[in-house]
């Protein structure tokens, strides 16, 4: 999908395109719809458990029926669905994709490249209007995925992203341009070859980061952590409060496998971990506490409800390195508009400076 | 130093400002001068050993005498000097600063905040025309350093940077905006308070990254890794070749303390490590080889000369996550011009798109 086809494909959007990340269990129908309603593309975070997806999609459909999004096409749902493919069920997902025709599916962390190709082919057959978005975190994966699946959009995730991603990686400042160059070279190898559109994810929470992502060559900008502080996000108050508290995101968050271990999440490949706010469990693990004891304390902490989050708590606060830029709760639609319009102002300001000062 | 004072302070520069990082042992007089000659600011990498600095400055002075930089002021050297403060000698540095009047000093990794304040005060007393640049990698450090030293420029180093920096950190996409906001808030606390200018370092090797850094709020852009592939950089051919070979920078480089240990560099604080290309020593360390054996193999490898670098080699290739964007050897002045002019074109292109498509 060339960038200039974006508005043909998604007629309700405004550019620069702001995308709501498919945060598992957090981005459900209300959040995804608000992002799309504001001219972005919202993604439902279906994650690893496809059994609840029909219910979520029916909810989305009913919300949209009573309050449609202007300019959204009659035949597709103006939303995407995000799958964590190593856990998601293709047999459960496929009939839902065929029935609801989401605007996009977003694939991430497949068990194998072959399985990713199967998901892609099956989705295209079931719903030709549904665009294929695939998330990668390295140049090697960008090339492999493009060869195997010819996705419409590649989500280029930098290592500043919250939640799961590659253990080892680069920030978007290096990764997006290197992926763009590698894909251009790949496209040039084939007659009529066309590189997928890139969207940037990881460490972007406001207008300056969004403007930077566009400068790096992205055709859209993904917000995750920032949307945690919207009332539409399906998260505990304790979690949201911790997102608002954390500052100095490169210091207060860390990439680690500790939280997966405590939560009993065992399906992620060796190459993945997750970025979250440092808490007592992480510090204890670093100081040598055994996993069993740490897990017991984590499970006991769950009894505390919202008080279980925080720097001395043990509940996991998945969040990106941009968490320090998230300072207030704001409606998801307002966030999308603020970031989109702010990014344009940042770029206009720079060009104004350039005209007077260069 | 407000951004609009930049050209008053450094009359030979062109904006957007491109800065050559003070790479220890690598950025000596020839590289620093070429960066400044192209309208940037080049820094000599004096590092931890101040005993060679007089020789380097005399060399710079003689090169500049025979081939002056247009518009450079008669009383200051149109170059900066970078110190790694935990190792550098203030008694040796101070008379040289007083004698040569460098345009800037760049301080990094002091033994303490008090020592940093001493270096700052002594430099200002010895050479009022010399601007104080201080490198930080966190919001906390930005605030502490600004309170203690009121630097003219803060170098905001993201975790994608090559060579030494903080073990835990954020990319410039998150770090630069969060530092900018924190410093604005600090400046607002005091009457007439003025935030230092920010320049961005880490993961930037070409025009798109430079344009992104400006969008993030930086008033200048630091190149390090990219300049390793200039003929003016004082590095072994094997090192330069490895920089050109490495691709997929987030995967081929890693932040680690292994290389310091092998090289016997013991002065860095616990909070620092270095980003370098993955090689045999790193892999062996990860697979459990003892430090003594690994060091013995490293020292034997030194006999091999240029053949000691590479993925199966043991010589250290310090480089940032943008290393995959470095594909050819090019003169330092050409690199500076290409990145500066390219960044403006990137921004103009985005605004052109915005005008037709928004």
Interface residues (C-beta under 8 A of the other chain):
Chain A: X4 X7 X14 X15 X16 X137 X138 X139 X140 X158 X159 X160 X166 X168 X169 X170 X171 X172 X173 X174 X175 X176 X177 X178 X180 X181 X202 X203 X204 X205 X206 X208 X209 X211 X212 X213 X214 X215 X216 X217 X247 X248 X249 X250 X251 X254 X320 X321 X322 X324 X325 X344 X346 X347 X348 X350 X351 X354 X357 X358
Chain B: X4 X7 X14 X15 X16 X137 X138 X139 X140 X158 X159 X160 X166 X168 X169 X170 X171 X172 X173 X174 X175 X176 X177 X178 X180 X181 X202 X203 X204 X205 X206 X208 X209 X211 X212 X213 X214 X215 X216 X217 X247 X248 X249 X250 X251 X254 X320 X321 X322 X324 X325 X344 X346 X347 X348 X350 X351 X354 X357 X358
